[in-house]
Amino acid sequence: MHSEARRSAAKCAMAIILAAVVASCSSKIEASHLTGADVSFLGVGVLRSQVLANFGLPAQSYKNANGKTVDFYQLDPNGPSQSTKSTIEDIDIVADIFTLGLAEIVAVPIEYATKHEPTNYVITYSADDRVETVQIGGS
């Protein structure tokens, strides 16, 4: 009976460790990175609907003093694709499971070192909703 209690306690401890490992930091850090944005299509004359289809809703949108629509985006043109991010997250979780969380010692600094800063894009549209100007790095 005593050895059965030990086995039960060991199983409980392993379940707790496994739960902590699955909720790992490195995979959460990777998930928080911006997904890469393809900005190669962006230029004067592009329809606003195309910009919205590629980038989604802007962080801010407003009318300027001339009544033109201005959209503000924070994008990472050098960031990883969604599939790459998912693969990295999966690798982080598997590494955590097989190393009982010790992989975090290496993975967390790598995740912070590979995080890109977003680039600001301020896009102004003409009256017919076509890109008129693109300011990169502006606010």
N, C-alpha and C positions, 0 to 999 in steps of 0.2 A: 504494500500500500504506500509506503514511504517513497519508493522509487517511482511509483505512478504520479505522485504529487510533484516530484522533481521534473519528470517528463512534461507534465502539464505546465509547470512554471517555465520550462525551457521553451516550449511551444509558444507560450504567451510572450515571452521576451523576444523570440524571433519574429513574431507577428508585429510587435511594436517597432523593432528595428526595421523590418521590411516597410512598414507604413512610413516611417521617417525617411527612409531612403527614396521611396517612390515620390515623396513630396520634396524632391531635391531642389537645391538652390540653382545649380547651373542650368538645368532645363528651364526653370522659370526665368532666369536672366536671358537666355536665348530667345524665349518666347516674347520677351519685352522689346527685343530689337526690332527696329522698323524693317519691313520687308522691302527689298530693293524695288525701285521704281524705274521703269523705262521711260526716260525723258527725250529719247531721240526723235519722236514724232512732233514734239512741241516746237512751234514756231509761228511766225506771223501768218495769219489767215486760217489757222486751224479753228474749227468750230468748237464752241464751248461744250457742246454735247459730247464731243470726242474727248475733251479734257476730263470731263466728269466721268465718262465711261472708263478711262484709263486710271485716274487718280482717286475717284470717289468724291465725296463731298469735301469741300475745302474746310480748313480749320476756321477760317473767317471769310465772309463775303459781304461786300458793302458797295454802295454807290459813291464815287468820288465827287469832287466839286463840279466836275463837268457832266455829271449824271451817268458816267460809264460804270459798268460793273467791274469790280476788282475782287479777285479771289486770292486768298493767301493759303499756301500749302507748306507743310514741312515734310520733305521727302528725302529719301536716301538713295540716290542714283547708283551708289556703289554697294548697296546692301545685298544680302543673300536673297534668293528666290524663296517663296513659301515652301517649296518642296525641300530645298536645302536646309531651311530652318527646322522643318519637321524631322528630317534625317538626323540633324545634330541633336535635337531634343531626345530622340529615341536612343541614340548612342549614349548620351549622358545618363539616361535612366538605366540602360542595360549595364553600363560601367559601374553605376552606383550599386546595383543589385549584386554584381559579381565581386565587388570589392568591399561590400558592406559599408558603403558610403565614403570610403577613403579616396575614391576618385575625385571627390569634391575639392580636395586639397590642390589638385592640379587644374581641374576644370573651371572653377570659379575665377581664378586670376586670368585664365585664357578668355573666358566669356567677357570679362571687363575690358581686357586688352583689345579684343576684336570688335567692340561696340563702336559704331560710327556715329558721329554727330549729324543730326539732320541738317539739310540745306534748305533755306527759305526760298520759296518761289512766289513772287508777286506778279500775277497775271492780270493785265487790263484788257478788256474786250471793247470792240467797237459797237456801234448802235445795232449792227446786224449779228451780234454775238460771235464775232470772230476775234481771235487773239490779235491784239494790236501791239502790245509790248509784253516782254517777259523780263523781270528783274530777278537775277539770281543772287542770293545772299542779302537781299534787302529786307526791310521790315515794314 
